[in-house]
Amino acid sequence: MNTISPAVADAFHLLRIDLYDHLDEAEYLAEKSQEWSEQDRETARALIPDLVVVIRGLLLEHGAHPSGVCRICASAWPCPVVTTIHELVKDPDRQFVTLVERTHSDG
């Protein structure tokens, strides 16, 4: 079994913390208890499309190879990454599903 060096493990840890910090900021904005300012609304309007780009990018990378396996994971498609994204995005208890349903019913 290959193990990564302590230096690489530390680098991965720092990368993960940096990404979590960015996500924490987005979550903080969404859960802010006081009234949103115009700048908060502008930030959210910019942030949501950015997060959608991230999800689409992951789905694109983890697409199915003609052989029926994930191009990245080499596991049967849908791979665990696609399955997890699907479960999180399509969870009926989350607001994304509510927002999409409301948008489609208004149109």
C-alpha positions as CSV (number, residue, x, y, z in Angstrom):
1,M,0.0,0.0,0.0
2,N,1.4,3.4,-1.0
3,T,1.3,6.2,1.6
4,I,1.8,9.8,1.0
5,S,4.6,11.7,2.7
6,P,3.9,13.9,5.7
7,A,4.7,17.0,3.6
8,V,2.1,16.0,1.0
9,A,-0.4,15.1,3.7
10,D,0.1,18.6,5.3
11,A,-0.4,20.2,1.9
12,F,-3.6,18.3,1.3
13,H,-4.8,19.4,4.8
14,L,-4.0,23.0,4.1
15,L,-5.8,22.9,0.7
16,R,-8.9,21.3,2.4
17,I,-8.9,24.0,5.1
18,D,-8.6,26.7,2.5
19,L,-11.5,25.3,0.5
20,Y,-13.6,24.9,3.7
21,D,-12.9,28.5,4.7
22,H,-14.4,29.7,1.4
23,L,-17.4,27.5,1.8
24,D,-17.8,28.7,5.4
25,E,-17.9,32.3,4.2
26,A,-20.7,31.4,1.7
27,E,-22.6,29.5,4.4
28,Y,-22.2,32.4,6.8
29,L,-23.7,34.8,4.3
30,A,-26.7,32.5,3.8
31,E,-27.3,32.1,7.5
32,K,-26.7,35.7,8.4
33,S,-29.3,36.6,11.1
34,Q,-29.6,40.3,10.3
35,E,-31.2,41.8,7.2
36,W,-29.1,41.4,4.0
37,S,-27.5,44.5,2.6
38,E,-27.5,45.2,-1.1
39,Q,-23.8,44.1,-1.1
40,D,-24.9,40.8,0.6
41,R,-27.5,40.2,-2.2
42,E,-24.9,41.1,-4.9
43,T,-22.5,38.7,-3.3
44,A,-25.1,35.9,-3.2
45,R,-26.0,36.5,-6.8
46,A,-22.4,36.1,-7.8
47,L,-21.8,33.2,-5.5
48,I,-24.6,30.9,-6.5
49,P,-23.5,30.8,-10.2
50,D,-19.9,30.1,-9.0
51,L,-21.1,27.2,-6.9
52,V,-23.1,25.9,-9.9
53,V,-20.0,26.0,-12.1
54,V,-18.1,24.0,-9.5
55,I,-20.8,21.3,-9.4
56,R,-21.1,21.2,-13.2
57,G,-17.3,21.0,-13.4
58,L,-17.3,17.9,-11.2
59,L,-20.1,16.3,-13.1
60,L,-18.3,17.0,-16.4
61,E,-15.0,15.5,-15.1
62,H,-16.8,12.4,-13.7
63,G,-18.8,11.7,-16.9
64,A,-19.1,8.2,-18.3
65,H,-16.5,6.8,-20.6
66,P,-18.0,4.8,-23.5
67,S,-17.0,1.7,-21.6
68,G,-19.5,2.6,-18.8
69,V,-17.0,3.6,-16.2
70,C,-16.2,7.1,-14.8
71,R,-13.4,8.9,-16.7
72,I,-11.8,10.0,-13.4
73,C,-12.6,7.3,-10.8
74,A,-12.6,4.3,-13.2
75,S,-15.5,2.9,-11.2
76,A,-18.9,1.9,-12.7
77,W,-20.8,5.0,-13.7
78,P,-22.5,6.7,-12.0
79,C,-19.4,6.9,-9.7
80,P,-19.6,7.8,-6.0
81,V,-18.9,11.4,-6.8
82,V,-21.9,11.7,-9.2
83,T,-24.1,9.7,-6.8
84,T,-23.1,12.0,-3.9
85,I,-23.8,15.2,-6.0
86,H,-27.1,13.8,-7.1
87,E,-28.1,13.0,-3.5
88,L,-27.1,16.4,-2.2
89,V,-28.6,18.5,-5.0
90,K,-31.8,16.5,-5.3
91,D,-32.5,16.1,-1.6
92,P,-36.1,17.2,-1.2
93,D,-35.4,18.6,2.2
94,R,-32.9,21.1,0.9
95,Q,-33.8,24.5,-0.5
96,F,-32.3,24.0,-4.0
97,V,-35.2,21.6,-4.9
98,T,-37.7,24.1,-3.5
99,L,-36.1,27.0,-5.4
100,V,-36.2,25.0,-8.7
101,E,-39.8,23.9,-8.2
102,R,-40.9,27.5,-7.4
103,T,-39.1,28.8,-10.5
104,H,-40.7,26.3,-12.7
105,S,-44.2,26.9,-11.3
106,D,-43.8,30.7,-11.8
107,G,-43.0,30.3,-15.5
